[in-house]
Amino acid sequence: MDLEKCRYVVVEGPIGAGKTSLARALADYLDADALLEAPEANPFLARFYADMPRFALPTQLNFLFQRVDQVRGLNQLDLFRRATVADFLLDKDPLFARLNLSDDEFVLYDKMYTHLKPQTPSPDLVVYL
């Protein structure tokens, strides 16, 4: 696979594995745009860590909407747009949701995810750390 022909590359792995560092380095190497998670933009995150059962659903939905918004624009065919390297994989989002949400909350989350996922592109390449 010719890495330079990939338009949408994702770096994925566990927390603290170096996803963001590698995504930035790959973006520089490929002269691509870096698309990075912004957990500080989630207004529920601090409250989630203080009271997980109460704030799991709003935290997870906020991350879902944030990530969908970030990658949705990549769907538009633009031959002159630079490639993009992201430090998150939208397809992994339901795994965290399943771990953090009650059964009823996950059913609601999954309906939202199923509705939003088709509006997003699939990566050309995923690098797992």
C-alpha positions in Angstrom: 0.0 0.0 0.0 1.3 3.4 -1.0 0.8 5.5 2.2 1.0 8.7 0.2 -2.2 7.7 -1.8 -4.2 7.4 1.4 -6.5 10.3 1.9 -7.8 9.4 5.4 -5.4 7.7 7.8 -6.3 6.9 11.5 -3.9 6.1 14.3 -5.6 4.1 17.0 -4.6 2.4 20.2 -5.0 2.5 24.0 -4.9 5.7 26.1 -1.4 7.0 26.4 0.0 4.8 23.6 1.2 7.8 21.5 -1.7 8.2 19.0 -1.6 11.9 18.9 2.2 12.1 18.7 2.2 9.6 15.8 -0.8 11.3 14.1 1.0 14.6 14.2 4.3 13.1 12.9 2.5 11.3 10.1 0.6 14.4 9.1 3.9 16.3 8.9 5.5 13.6 6.9 2.6 13.3 4.4 2.0 17.1 4.4 -1.5 16.3 5.6 -4.0 17.8 8.0 -4.0 16.5 11.6 -7.5 15.8 13.0 -7.1 15.4 16.7 -9.5 14.5 19.5 -10.4 17.4 21.8 -11.5 15.9 25.1 -11.2 19.3 26.8 -14.1 20.4 24.6 -16.5 17.9 26.2 -18.2 19.9 29.0 -19.3 16.7 30.7 -15.9 15.0 31.0 -14.9 16.3 34.5 -18.3 15.6 35.9 -18.2 12.1 34.4 -15.0 11.3 36.3 -16.7 12.6 39.5 -20.0 10.7 39.0 -19.7 8.1 36.2 -23.2 6.7 36.3 -24.9 10.1 36.2 -22.8 11.6 33.5 -21.9 8.6 31.3 -24.6 9.2 28.7 -24.1 12.9 28.1 -20.4 12.5 28.0 -20.5 9.6 25.5 -23.1 11.4 23.3 -21.0 14.6 23.3 -17.9 12.6 22.2 -20.0 10.9 19.5 -21.4 14.2 18.1 -17.9 15.8 18.3 -16.2 13.0 16.4 -18.9 12.7 13.8 -18.7 16.5 13.2 -14.9 16.2 12.9 -14.9 13.5 10.2 -18.1 14.3 8.4 -16.4 16.9 6.2 -14.0 14.3 4.9 -16.8 12.6 3.0 -16.9 15.4 0.4 -14.9 14.5 -2.6 -12.2 17.2 -3.1 -9.3 16.3 -5.3 -7.3 19.2 -4.1 -7.9 18.7 -0.4 -4.9 17.5 1.6 -4.9 14.1 3.2 -6.0 13.8 6.8 -4.4 11.9 9.7 -6.7 11.4 12.8 -5.8 10.2 16.3 -9.2 8.6 16.8 -11.4 5.9 15.1 -15.1 6.6 15.2 -15.8 2.8 14.9 -14.2 2.4 18.4 -16.7 4.8 20.0 -19.3 2.1 20.7 -16.8 0.0 22.6 -16.4 2.8 25.2 -20.1 3.4 25.2 -20.8 -0.3 26.0 -18.3 -0.2 28.9 -19.7 3.0 30.4 -23.5 3.0 29.8 -26.3 1.1 31.3 -28.2 -1.3 29.0 -31.0 1.3 28.4 -28.6 4.1 27.8 -26.6 2.0 25.4 -29.8 1.2 23.3 -30.3 5.0 23.0 -26.6 5.6 22.2 -26.6 2.8 19.6 -29.6 4.3 17.8 -27.8 7.6 17.6 -24.6 6.0 16.4 -26.4 3.9 13.8 -28.1 7.0 12.5 -24.9 9.1 12.3 -22.3 6.5 11.2 -23.4 6.3 7.5 -22.7 10.1 7.2 -19.0 9.5 7.9 -16.2 8.1 5.8 -14.2 5.0 6.4 -10.5 5.4 6.8 -8.2 4.3 3.9 -5.7 3.0 6.5 -5.8 2.3 10.3 -2.6 2.1 12.2 -3.0 0.2 15.5 -0.5 0.9 18.3 
